[in-house]
Amino acid sequence: MNKTNSIAREILGWKEVSKGSWYDSDNQLFINEAYFKPEKFIEHAMVIVKKLEKSGYSYQTDGCSEVSFNNINGTGNTLPEAIVNGAYSLVENYSIREWTNQTRIL
């Protein structure tokens, strides 16, 4: 499983409908991975940031290549890469049960 798929399912809450395809029930949209590239496009990466902020995480950045979500950091060659790496670190650091309890606040 790649980082984007893990983030889509665990953070954004999208349901996987087929390999590389998700359903966003909040916005009633089908999303194909060919059109969701958060590691390349800042607009896509900011979808992740907004969802995490909505869940109570604070977002900080150096503006170029480092981010933090509360106490979890991410780095990359670009800001979108850093956001994806930081978000993926969150997924890796929390068990499914912890993440579910964390996002139930929404």
MMTF fields as JSON, N, C-alpha, C and O atoms, coordinates in Angstrom:
{
  "mmtfVersion": "1.0.0",
  "mmtfProducer": "UNKNOWN",
  "numBonds": 423,
  "numAtoms": 424,
  "numGroups": 106,
  "numChains": 1,
  "numModels": 1,
  "chainsPerModel": [1],
  "groupsPerChain": [106],
  "chainIdList": ["A"],
  "bondAtomList": [4, 2, 8, 6, 12, 10, 16, 14, 20, 18, 24, 22, 28, 26, 32, 30, 36, 34, 40, 38, 44, 42, 48, 46, 52, 50, 56, 54, 60, 58, 64, 62, 68, 66, 72, 70, 76, 74, 80, 78, 84, 82, 88, 86, 92, 90, 96, 94, 100, 98, 104, 102, 108, 106, 112, 110, 116, 114, 120, 118, 124, 122, 128, 126, 132, 130, 136, 134, 140, 138, 144, 142, 148, 146, 152, 150, 156, 154, 160, 158, 164, 162, 168, 166, 172, 170, 176, 174, 180, 178, 184, 182, 188, 186, 192, 190, 196, 194, 200, 198, 204, 202, 208, 206, 212, 210, 216, 214, 220, 218, 224, 222, 228, 226, 232, 230, 236, 234, 240, 238, 244, 242, 248, 246, 252, 250, 256, 254, 260, 258, 264, 262, 268, 266, 272, 270, 276, 274, 280, 278, 284, 282, 288, 286, 292, 290, 296, 294, 300, 298, 304, 302, 308, 306, 312, 310, 316, 314, 320, 318, 324, 322, 328, 326, 332, 330, 336, 334, 340, 338, 344, 342, 348, 346, 352, 350, 356, 354, 360, 358, 364, 362, 368, 366, 372, 370, 376, 374, 380, 378, 384, 382, 388, 386, 392, 390, 396, 394, 400, 398, 404, 402, 408, 406, 412, 410, 416, 414, 420, 418],
  "bondOrderList": [1, 1, 1, 1, 1, 1, 1, 1, 1, 1, 1, 1, 1, 1, 1, 1, 1, 1, 1, 1, 1, 1, 1, 1, 1, 1, 1, 1, 1, 1, 1, 1, 1, 1, 1, 1, 1, 1, 1, 1, 1, 1, 1, 1, 1, 1, 1, 1, 1, 1, 1, 1, 1, 1, 1, 1, 1, 1, 1, 1, 1, 1, 1, 1, 1, 1, 1, 1, 1, 1, 1, 1, 1, 1, 1, 1, 1, 1, 1, 1, 1, 1, 1, 1, 1, 1, 1, 1, 1, 1, 1, 1, 1, 1, 1, 1, 1, 1, 1, 1, 1, 1, 1, 1, 1],
  "groupList": [{"groupName": "MET", "atomNameList": ["N", "CA", "C", "O"], "elementList": ["N", "C", "C", "O"], "formalChargeList": [0, 0, 0, 0], "bondAtomList": [1, 0, 2, 1, 3, 2], "bondOrderList": [1, 1, 2], "singleLetterCode": "M", "chemCompType": "L-PEPTIDE LINKING"}, {"groupName": "ASN", "atomNameList": ["N", "CA", "C", "O"], "elementList": ["N", "C", "C", "O"], "formalChargeList": [0, 0, 0, 0], "bondAtomList": [1, 0, 2, 1, 3, 2], "bondOrderList": [1, 1, 2], "singleLetterCode": "N", "chemCompType": "L-PEPTIDE LINKING"}, {"groupName": "LYS", "atomNameList": ["N", "CA", "C", "O"], "elementList": ["N", "C", "C", "O"], "formalChargeList": [0, 0, 0, 0], "bondAtomList": [1, 0, 2, 1, 3, 2], "bondOrderList": [1, 1, 2], "singleLetterCode": "K", "chemCompType": "L-PEPTIDE LINKING"}, {"groupName": "THR", "atomNameList": ["N", "CA", "C", "O"], "elementList": ["N", "C", "C", "O"], "formalChargeList": [0, 0, 0, 0], "bondAtomList": [1, 0, 2, 1, 3, 2], "bondOrderList": [1, 1, 2], "singleLetterCode": "T", "chemCompType": "L-PEPTIDE LINKING"}, {"groupName": "SER", "atomNameList": ["N", "CA", "C", "O"], "elementList": ["N", "C", "C", "O"], "formalChargeList": [0, 0, 0, 0], "bondAtomList": [1, 0, 2, 1, 3, 2], "bondOrderList": [1, 1, 2], "singleLetterCode": "S", "chemCompType": "L-PEPTIDE LINKING"}, {"groupName": "ILE", "atomNameList": ["N", "CA", "C", "O"], "elementList": ["N", "C", "C", "O"], "formalChargeList": [0, 0, 0, 0], "bondAtomList": [1, 0, 2, 1, 3, 2], "bondOrderList": [1, 1, 2], "singleLetterCode": "I", "chemCompType": "L-PEPTIDE LINKING"}, {"groupName": "ALA", "atomNameList": ["N", "CA", "C", "O"], "elementList": ["N", "C", "C", "O"], "formalChargeList": [0, 0, 0, 0], "bondAtomList": [1, 0, 2, 1, 3, 2], "bondOrderList": [1, 1, 2], "singleLetterCode": "A", "chemCompType": "L-PEPTIDE LINKING"}, {"groupName": "ARG", "atomNameList": ["N", "CA", "C", "O"], "elementList": ["N", "C", "C", "O"], "formalChargeList": [0, 0, 0, 0], "bondAtomList": [1, 0, 2, 1, 3, 2], "bondOrderList": [1, 1, 2], "singleLetterCode": "R", "chemCompType": "L-PEPTIDE LINKING"}, {"groupName": "GLU", "atomNameList": ["N", "CA", "C", "O"], "elementList": ["N", "C", "C", "O"], "formalChargeList": [0, 0, 0, 0], "bondAtomList": [1, 0, 2, 1, 3, 2], "bondOrderList": [1, 1, 2], "singleLetterCode": "E", "chemCompType": "L-PEPTIDE LINKING"}, {"groupName": "LEU", "atomNameList": ["N", "CA", "C", "O"], "elementList": ["N", "C", "C", "O"], "formalChargeList": [0, 0, 0, 0], "bondAtomList": [1, 0, 2, 1, 3, 2], "bondOrderList": [1, 1, 2], "singleLetterCode": "L", "chemCompType": "L-PEPTIDE LINKING"}, {"groupName": "GLY", "atomNameList": ["N", "CA", "C", "O"], "elementList": ["N", "C", "C", "O"], "formalChargeList": [0, 0, 0, 0], "bondAtomList": [1, 0, 2, 1, 3, 2], "bondOrderList": [1, 1, 2], "singleLetterCode": "G", "chemCompType": "PEPTIDE LINKING"}, {"groupName": "TRP", "atomNameList": ["N", "CA", "C", "O"], "elementList": ["N", "C", "C", "O"], "formalChargeList": [0, 0, 0, 0], "bondAtomList": [1, 0, 2, 1, 3, 2], "bondOrderList": [1, 1, 2], "singleLetterCode": "W", "chemCompType": "L-PEPTIDE LINKING"}, {"groupName": "VAL", "atomNameList": ["N", "CA", "C", "O"], "elementList": ["N", "C", "C", "O"], "formalChargeList": [0, 0, 0, 0], "bondAtomList": [1, 0, 2, 1, 3, 2], "bondOrderList": [1, 1, 2], "singleLetterCode": "V", "chemCompType": "L-PEPTIDE LINKING"}, {"groupName": "TYR", "atomNameList": ["N", "CA", "C", "O"], "elementList": ["N", "C", "C", "O"], "formalChargeList": [0, 0, 0, 0], "bondAtomList": [1, 0, 2, 1, 3, 2], "bondOrderList": [1, 1, 2], "singleLetterCode": "Y", "chemCompType": "L-PEPTIDE LINKING"}, {"groupName": "ASP", "atomNameList": ["N", "CA", "C", "O"], "elementList": ["N", "C", "C", "O"], "formalChargeList": [0, 0, 0, 0], "bondAtomList": [1, 0, 2, 1, 3, 2], "bondOrderList": [1, 1, 2], "singleLetterCode": "D", "chemCompType": "L-PEPTIDE LINKING"}, {"groupName": "GLN", "atomNameList": ["N", "CA", "C", "O"], "elementList": ["N", "C", "C", "O"], "formalChargeList": [0, 0, 0, 0], "bondAtomList": [1, 0, 2, 1, 3, 2], "bondOrderList": [1, 1, 2], "singleLetterCode": "Q", "chemCompType": "L-PEPTIDE LINKING"}, {"groupName": "PHE", "atomNameList": ["N", "CA", "C", "O"], "elementList": ["N", "C", "C", "O"], "formalChargeList": [0, 0, 0, 0], "bondAtomList": [1, 0, 2, 1, 3, 2], "bondOrderList": [1, 1, 2], "singleLetterCode": "F", "chemCompType": "L-PEPTIDE LINKING"}, {"groupName": "PRO", "atomNameList": ["N", "CA", "C", "O"], "elementList": ["N", "C", "C", "O"], "formalChargeList": [0, 0, 0, 0], "bondAtomList": [1, 0, 2, 1, 3, 2], "bondOrderList": [1, 1, 2], "singleLetterCode": "P", "chemCompType": "L-PEPTIDE LINKING"}, {"groupName": "HIS", "atomNameList": ["N", "CA", "C", "O"], "elementList": ["N", "C", "C", "O"], "formalChargeList": [0, 0, 0, 0], "bondAtomList": [1, 0, 2, 1, 3, 2], "bondOrderList": [1, 1, 2], "singleLetterCode": "H", "chemCompType": "L-PEPTIDE LINKING"}, {"groupName": "CYS", "atomNameList": ["N", "CA", "C", "O"], "elementList": ["N", "C", "C", "O"], "formalChargeList": [0, 0, 0, 0], "bondAtomList": [1, 0, 2, 1, 3, 2], "bondOrderList": [1, 1, 2], "singleLetterCode": "C", "chemCompType": "L-PEPTIDE LINKING"}],
  "groupTypeList": [0, 1, 2, 3, 1, 4, 5, 6, 7, 8, 5, 9, 10, 11, 2, 8, 12, 4, 2, 10, 4, 11, 13, 14, 4, 14, 1, 15, 9, 16, 5, 1, 8, 6, 13, 16, 2, 17, 8, 2, 16, 5, 8, 18, 6, 0, 12, 5, 12, 2, 2, 9, 8, 2, 4, 10, 13, 4, 13, 15, 3, 14, 10, 19, 4, 8, 12, 4, 16, 1, 1, 5, 1, 10, 3, 10, 1, 3, 9, 17, 8, 6, 5, 12, 1, 10, 6, 13, 4, 9, 12, 8, 1, 13, 4, 5, 7, 8, 11, 3, 1, 15, 3, 7, 5, 9],
  "groupIdList": [1, 2, 3, 4, 5, 6, 7, 8, 9, 10, 11, 12, 13, 14, 15, 16, 17, 18, 19, 20, 21, 22, 23, 24, 25, 26, 27, 28, 29, 30, 31, 32, 33, 34, 35, 36, 37, 38, 39, 40, 41, 42, 43, 44, 45, 46, 47, 48, 49, 50, 51, 52, 53, 54, 55, 56, 57, 58, 59, 60, 61, 62, 63, 64, 65, 66, 67, 68, 69, 70, 71, 72, 73, 74, 75, 76, 77, 78, 79, 80, 81, 82, 83, 84, 85, 86, 87, 88, 89, 90, 91, 92, 93, 94, 95, 96, 97, 98, 99, 100, 101, 102, 103, 104, 105, 106],
  "secStructList": [7, 7, 2, 2, 2, 2, 2, 2, 2, 2, 6, 1, 7, 7, 3, 3, 3, 3, 6, 6, 3, 3, 3, 3, 6, 6, 6, 6, 3, 3, 3, 3, 4, 4, 4, 7, 7, 6, 6, 6, 7, 2, 2, 2, 2, 2, 2, 2, 2, 2, 2, 2, 2, 2, 6, 6, 7, 7, 3, 3, 3, 7, 1, 1, 1, 3, 3, 3, 3, 6, 6, 3, 3, 3, 3, 7, 1, 1, 2, 2, 2, 2, 2, 2, 2, 2, 2, 2, 2, 2, 2, 2, 2, 1, 7, 2, 2, 2, 2, 2, 2, 2, 2, 6, 6, 7],
  "xCoordList": [0.846, 0.0, 0.894, 1.844, 0.587, 1.42, 0.937, -0.135, 1.737, 1.427, 0.1, -0.719, -0.115, -1.347, -2.569, -3.562, -2.511, -3.643, -3.905, -5.057, -2.866, -3.021, -3.623, -4.514, -3.144, -3.658, -5.114, -5.937, -5.432, -6.81, -7.77, -8.841, -7.39, -8.278, -8.278, -9.343, -7.1, -7.009, -7.253, -7.853, -6.805, -6.967, -8.192, -9.025, -8.301, -9.41, -10.712, -11.788, -10.624, -11.831, -12.463, -13.629, -11.699, -12.228, -12.243, -11.327, -13.275, -13.416, -12.808, -13.087, -11.975, -11.362, -12.409, -12.979, -12.66, -13.645, -12.981, -13.588, -11.764, -10.953, -9.509, -9.246, -8.592, -7.187, -6.977, -7.199, -6.545, -6.284, -7.514, -7.484, -8.595, -9.833, -10.554, -10.663, -11.044, -11.719, -13.055, -13.324, -13.885, -15.14, -15.108, -14.909, -15.306, -15.369, -16.84, -17.542, -17.311, -18.732, -19.138, -20.306, -18.203, -18.532, -18.961, -19.903, -18.266, -18.553, -19.226, -19.478, -19.516, -20.16, -19.435, -20.025, -18.123, -17.272, -16.462, -16.03, -16.261, -15.304, -13.996, -13.991, -12.896, -11.593, -10.643, -10.5, -9.995, -9.005, -7.626, -7.385, -6.714, -5.379, -4.643, -3.705, -5.054, -4.43, -4.733, -4.019, -5.803, -6.211, -5.993, -6.326, -5.445, -5.151, -3.684, -3.295, -2.873, -1.416, -0.938, -0.322, -1.215, -0.835, 0.667, 1.103, 1.465, 2.918, 3.473, 4.629, 2.646, 3.083, 2.391, 3.0, 1.132, 0.337, -0.061, -0.67, 0.286, 0.009, -1.491, -1.893, -2.325, -3.773, -4.268, -5.141, -3.723, -4.117, -3.591, -4.299, -2.359, -1.771, -2.546, -2.686, -3.042, -3.779, -5.116, -5.659, -5.658, -6.86, -6.547, -7.367, -5.371, -4.927, -4.759, -5.219, -4.101, -3.877, -5.203, -5.366, -6.146, -7.447, -8.182, -8.795, -8.122, -8.781, -8.126, -8.82, -6.806, -6.114, -6.405, -6.6, -6.438, -6.775, -8.194, -8.459, -9.091, -10.479, -10.556, -11.466, -9.593, -9.536, -8.768, -8.601, -8.297, -7.639, -6.128, -5.497, -5.538, -4.083, -3.667, -4.325, -2.561, -2.021, -0.993, -0.239, -0.973, -0.087, 0.902, 0.519, 2.179, 3.227, 4.182, 4.398, 4.753, 5.692, 6.791, 6.621, 7.916, 8.977, 8.751, 9.511, 7.714, 7.371, 7.981, 7.588, 8.934, 9.642, 9.623, 9.179, 10.108, 10.332, 10.149, 10.496, 9.618, 9.385, 8.014, 7.592, 7.32, 6.022, 5.958, 6.733, 5.018, 4.71, 3.21, 2.559, 2.694, 1.311, 1.421, 1.714, 1.181, 1.432, 2.878, 3.786, 3.122, 4.503, 5.067, 6.142, 4.371, 4.817, 5.351, 4.667, 6.576, 7.227, 7.312, 7.288, 7.411, 7.628, 8.534, 8.464, 9.381, 10.26, 10.154, 9.732, 10.538, 10.532, 11.297, 11.73, 11.464, 12.133, 11.256, 11.755, 9.938, 8.974, 7.997, 7.946, 7.223, 6.222, 5.163, 4.821, 4.626, 3.66, 4.236, 3.541, 5.476, 6.109, 6.218, 5.978, 6.576, 6.698, 5.349, 5.274, 4.284, 2.94, 2.563, 2.079, 2.781, 2.463, 3.288, 2.755, 4.567, 5.419, 5.009, 5.027, 4.64, 4.17, 2.852, 2.67, 1.936, 0.641, 0.819, 0.167, 1.693, 1.944, 2.586, 2.319, 3.422, 3.997, 2.908, 2.993, 1.887, 0.747, 0.079, -0.213, -0.162, -0.802, 0.046, -0.485, 1.343, 2.238, 2.325, 2.503, 2.202, 2.385, 1.143, 1.241, -0.008, -1.234, -1.82, -1.861, -2.272, -2.963, -4.324, -4.777, -4.962, -6.302, -7.251, -8.034, -7.2, -8.101, -7.861, -8.815, -6.602, -6.285, -6.753, -7.33, -6.504, -6.889, -8.399, -8.907, -9.13, -10.593, -11.11, -12.002, -10.567, -10.996, -10.667, -11.451, -9.528, -9.107, -10.041, -10.417, -10.425, -11.214, -12.705, -13.482, -13.129, -14.549, -15.078, -16.29, -14.2, -14.582, -15.337, -16.182, -15.036, -15.62, -17.099, -17.73],
  "yCoordList": [-1.174, 0.0, 1.239, 1.325, 2.196, 3.391, 4.476, 4.366, 5.507, 6.584, 7.249, 7.474, 7.565, 8.267, 7.428, 7.955, 6.14, 5.267, 5.213, 5.278, 5.096, 5.069, 6.37, 6.352, 7.488, 8.796, 8.96, 9.444, 8.561, 8.677, 7.907, 8.406, 6.707, 5.877, 6.27, 6.395, 6.466, 6.666, 8.104, 8.323, 9.072, 10.473, 11.097, 11.694, 10.961, 11.602, 10.827, 11.376, 9.551, 8.752, 8.254, 7.861, 8.267, 7.796, 6.279, 5.636, 5.716, 4.265, 3.808, 4.375, 2.778, 2.248, 1.427, 0.488, 1.783, 1.054, 0.118, -0.861, 0.404, -0.485, -0.023, 1.019, -0.782, -0.396, 0.98, 1.165, 1.938, 3.283, 4.144, 5.125, 3.785, 4.553, 4.578, 3.554, 5.757, 5.917, 6.626, 7.246, 6.511, 7.249, 8.16, 7.706, 9.453, 10.468, 10.677, 11.387, 10.06, 10.14, 11.534, 11.904, 12.311, 13.673, 14.543, 15.327, 14.4, 15.213, 14.427, 14.965, 13.157, 12.268, 12.275, 12.524, 11.989, 11.978, 10.695, 10.158, 10.208, 9.148, 9.819, 10.745, 9.349, 9.951, 8.865, 7.827, 9.106, 8.182, 8.707, 9.914, 7.791, 8.231, 8.997, 9.738, 8.83, 9.585, 11.081, 11.912, 11.416, 12.812, 13.363, 14.519, 12.564, 13.023, 12.753, 11.623, 13.793, 13.702, 14.692, 15.705, 14.408, 15.369, 15.557, 16.589, 14.594, 14.742, 15.676, 16.092, 16.008, 16.882, 18.248, 19.25, 18.29, 19.518, 20.033, 19.312, 21.276, 21.86, 21.899, 21.731, 22.118, 22.155, 20.809, 20.763, 19.725, 18.391, 18.131, 17.568, 18.537, 18.345, 19.124, 18.666, 20.284, 21.103, 20.481, 20.812, 19.591, 18.835, 18.017, 17.93, 17.429, 16.645, 17.556, 17.231, 18.689, 19.639, 20.095, 20.107, 20.467, 20.964, 19.901, 20.207, 18.654, 17.562, 17.351, 17.147, 17.399, 17.236, 18.4, 18.191, 19.618, 20.78, 20.651, 20.997, 20.161, 19.958, 18.92, 18.955, 17.997, 16.956, 17.4, 16.62, 18.653, 19.185, 19.238, 19.605, 18.883, 18.951, 20.359, 21.009, 20.824, 22.112, 21.847, 20.876, 22.711, 22.579, 23.723, 24.89, 23.381, 24.393, 23.988, 22.802, 24.997, 24.719, 25.765, 26.885, 25.377, 26.355, 27.022, 27.91, 26.604, 27.19, 26.51, 26.791, 25.619, 25.001, 23.484, 22.852, 22.907, 21.46, 20.75, 19.574, 21.429, 20.812, 21.202, 22.352, 20.216, 20.472, 19.722, 18.799, 20.139, 19.358, 19.415, 20.439, 18.295, 18.162, 17.769, 16.62, 18.747, 18.582, 18.143, 18.914, 16.959, 16.537, 15.613, 15.043, 15.455, 14.579, 15.448, 16.361, 15.165, 15.973, 15.239, 14.01, 16.024, 15.476, 16.394, 17.616, 15.809, 16.586, 16.054, 14.92, 16.88, 16.482, 17.49, 18.523, 17.195, 18.139, 19.345, 20.42, 19.164, 20.241, 20.245, 19.286, 21.312, 21.382, 20.286, 19.652, 20.033, 18.932, 17.583, 16.807, 17.299, 16.046, 16.004, 14.963, 17.12, 17.179, 16.936, 16.239, 17.506, 17.305, 15.832, 15.269, 15.207, 13.781, 12.95, 12.047, 13.242, 12.475, 12.661, 11.706, 13.877, 14.121, 13.425, 12.833, 13.497, 12.827, 11.317, 10.648, 10.79, 9.349, 8.931, 7.84, 9.784, 9.497, 9.401, 8.573, 10.244, 10.143, 8.784, 8.13, 8.359, 7.063, 5.946, 5.037, 6.013, 4.977, 4.988, 3.936, 6.159, 6.28, 5.982, 5.797, 5.933, 5.641, 4.343, 4.087, 3.533, 2.309, 2.694, 3.826, 1.769, 2.018, 2.443, 3.375, 1.791, 2.125, 3.554, 4.307, 3.933, 5.292, 6.314, 7.339, 6.039, 6.98, 7.134, 8.248, 6.004, 6.037, 6.867, 7.695, 6.66, 7.448, 8.918, 9.778, 9.223, 10.606, 11.299, 12.45, 10.622, 11.275, 11.211, 11.833, 10.481, 10.431, 11.783, 12.001, 12.665, 14.004, 14.75, 15.598, 14.438, 15.179, 15.152, 15.732],
  "zCoordList": [0.0, 0.0, 0.0, 0.778, -0.872, -0.954, 0.014, 0.608, 0.154, 1.094, 0.775, 1.667, -0.502, -0.881, -0.548, -0.046, -0.818, -0.521, 0.984, 1.413, 1.773, 3.23, 3.743, 4.592, 3.235, 3.654, 3.23, 4.007, 2.009, 1.513, 2.414, 2.758, 2.79, 3.597, 5.068, 5.673, 5.65, 7.095, 7.544, 8.596, 6.781, 7.184, 6.535, 7.217, 5.233, 4.527, 4.667, 4.43, 5.051, 5.25, 3.974, 3.964, 2.893, 1.618, 1.604, 2.118, 1.02, 0.908, -0.406, -1.462, -0.331, -1.55, -2.295, -1.739, -3.559, -4.36, -5.354, -5.788, -5.71, -6.541, -6.391, -5.791, -6.928, -6.801, -7.44, -8.637, -6.617, -7.118, -7.303, -8.046, -6.634, -6.768, -5.422, -4.747, -5.039, -3.757, -3.942, -4.971, -2.898, -2.856, -1.641, -0.514, -1.882, -0.831, -0.503, -1.222, 0.581, 0.916, 1.398, 1.276, 1.942, 2.376, 1.203, 1.314, 0.079, -1.104, -2.221, -3.299, -1.964, -2.931, -4.274, -5.326, -4.198, -5.389, -5.466, -4.446, -6.685, -6.932, -7.338, -8.148, -6.774, -7.037, -7.51, -6.863, -8.639, -9.164, -8.81, -8.843, -8.47, -8.059, -9.15, -8.857, -10.397, -11.488, -11.367, -11.927, -10.628, -10.489, -9.086, -8.823, -8.186, -6.826, -6.555, -6.256, -6.66, -6.517, -5.448, -5.778, -4.182, -3.136, -2.984, -2.473, -3.412, -3.311, -4.382, -4.306, -5.388, -6.483, -6.488, -6.861, -6.078, -6.179, -4.798, -4.008, -4.518, -3.208, -2.917, -1.765, -3.936, -3.719, -3.2, -2.334, -3.719, -3.275, -1.863, -1.028, -1.6, -0.274, 0.786, 1.92, 0.421, 1.382, 1.766, 2.82, 0.942, 1.321, 2.578, 3.492, 2.611, 3.768, 4.981, 6.075, 4.785, 5.881, 6.469, 7.689, 5.624, 6.103, 6.91, 7.932, 6.453, 7.176, 8.542, 9.538, 8.592, 9.87, 10.813, 12.01, 10.287, 11.119, 11.658, 12.809, 10.836, 11.257, 12.377, 13.205, 12.391, 13.42, 14.661, 15.599, 14.672, 15.854, 15.811, 16.803, 14.692, 14.566, 14.169, 13.357, 14.756, 14.326, 13.236, 13.296, 12.255, 11.099, 11.12, 11.201, 11.047, 10.951, 9.845, 9.593, 9.185, 8.103, 8.078, 8.56, 7.508, 7.266, 5.914, 5.526, 5.195, 3.906, 2.711, 1.578, 2.928, 1.794, 1.801, 0.843, 2.887, 2.849, 4.183, 4.302, 5.177, 6.479, 6.999, 6.884, 7.579, 8.202, 9.521, 9.773, 10.354, 11.547, 11.787, 11.581, 12.225, 12.67, 14.138, 14.468, 15.017, 16.442, 16.63, 16.319, 17.116, 17.382, 16.306, 16.492, 15.196, 14.108, 12.975, 12.513, 12.528, 11.498, 10.171, 10.112, 9.112, 7.782, 6.993, 7.127, 6.171, 5.302, 3.885, 3.662, 2.939, 1.536, 0.714, 1.226, -0.551, -1.453, -1.739, -2.071, -1.608, -1.823, -0.658, 0.113, -0.525, 0.534, 0.384, 1.382, -0.822, -0.941, -0.493, 0.163, -0.834, -0.395, 1.127, 1.74, 1.73, 3.188, 3.856, 4.868, 3.299, 3.85, 3.783, 4.765, 2.633, 2.481, 3.457, 4.101, 3.573, 4.484, 5.942, 6.719, 6.312, 7.673, 7.954, 9.018, 7.004, 7.167, 7.242, 8.043, 6.416, 6.44, 7.763, 8.266, 8.319, 9.636, 10.696, 11.604, 10.584, 11.499, 11.368, 12.369, 10.133, 9.893, 10.499, 11.136, 10.304, 10.833, 12.356, 12.97, 12.969, 14.411, 15.234, 16.447, 14.607, 15.322, 14.816, 13.612, 15.748, 15.349, 14.782, 14.956, 14.117, 13.564, 14.674, 14.489, 15.805, 16.917, 17.397, 17.595, 17.586, 18.027, 17.003, 17.366, 15.711, 14.668, 14.616, 14.492, 14.713, 14.682, 15.842, 15.66, 17.024, 18.176, 17.993, 18.394, 17.397, 17.163, 16.181, 16.403, 15.097, 14.06, 14.33, 13.605, 15.348, 15.673, 16.123, 16.15, 16.466, 16.916, 15.817, 16.107, 14.568, 13.444, 13.449, 12.565]
}
